[in-house]
Amino acid sequence: MGKRILVYVTADDKRVAGGDPLTLIIQDRQEQQETITELGRALRADIVQLKNGDYVLIADNK
């Protein structure tokens, strides 16, 4: 089946390329963590923090 990226969260608007997945620009780190946690629960997705500090929500491709 595989996985797919549902949401990408970044503080840097230069990393937004458009298209799929949904990309959220949230500059406040606390707000990023709260948002990604809530979205992860709601979408039943895994949360991964990248080395650059950005987050991705990943779920099984159904």
C-alpha positions as CSV (number, residue, x, y, z in Angstrom):
1,M,0.0,0.0,0.0
2,G,2.5,2.6,1.1
3,K,2.3,5.9,2.9
4,R,1.4,9.4,1.9
5,I,2.1,12.9,3.3
6,L,-1.1,14.5,4.4
7,V,0.2,17.8,5.9
8,Y,3.5,19.7,5.9
9,V,4.1,22.3,8.6
10,T,6.9,24.8,8.3
11,A,7.8,28.2,9.6
12,D,9.6,29.1,6.3
13,D,7.4,30.3,3.5
14,K,10.2,29.7,1.1
15,R,9.7,25.9,1.5
16,V,6.1,26.1,0.2
17,A,5.9,24.7,-3.3
18,G,2.1,24.5,-3.6
19,G,0.0,21.5,-4.6
20,D,-0.5,18.4,-2.6
21,P,0.0,18.0,0.4
22,L,-1.6,20.8,2.4
23,T,1.2,23.1,3.6
24,L,0.7,25.2,6.7
25,I,3.0,28.1,7.6
26,I,3.1,28.5,11.3
27,Q,6.0,30.5,12.7
28,D,5.4,30.0,16.4
29,R,7.0,26.7,17.6
30,Q,4.4,26.2,20.3
31,E,1.6,26.7,17.9
32,Q,3.2,24.3,15.4
33,Q,3.5,21.5,18.0
34,E,-0.1,22.0,19.2
35,T,-1.5,22.1,15.7
36,I,0.5,19.1,14.5
37,T,-0.6,17.1,17.5
38,E,-4.3,17.9,17.1
39,L,-4.1,17.2,13.3
40,G,-2.3,13.9,14.0
41,R,-5.1,12.7,16.3
42,A,-7.9,13.9,14.0
43,L,-6.4,12.3,10.9
44,R,-4.9,9.2,12.7
45,A,-1.6,10.0,11.2
46,D,2.0,9.6,12.3
47,I,4.0,12.8,13.1
48,V,7.6,13.1,11.9
49,Q,9.8,16.1,12.7
50,L,12.4,16.7,10.0
51,K,16.0,17.7,10.7
52,N,15.1,21.3,9.6
53,G,12.5,21.5,12.3
54,D,9.5,21.1,9.9
55,Y,6.8,18.5,10.5
56,V,5.0,16.1,8.3
57,L,1.9,14.1,8.9
58,I,2.1,10.7,7.3
59,A,-0.7,8.1,6.9
60,D,-1.3,4.8,5.2
61,N,-2.4,5.3,1.6
62,K,-5.9,4.0,1.4
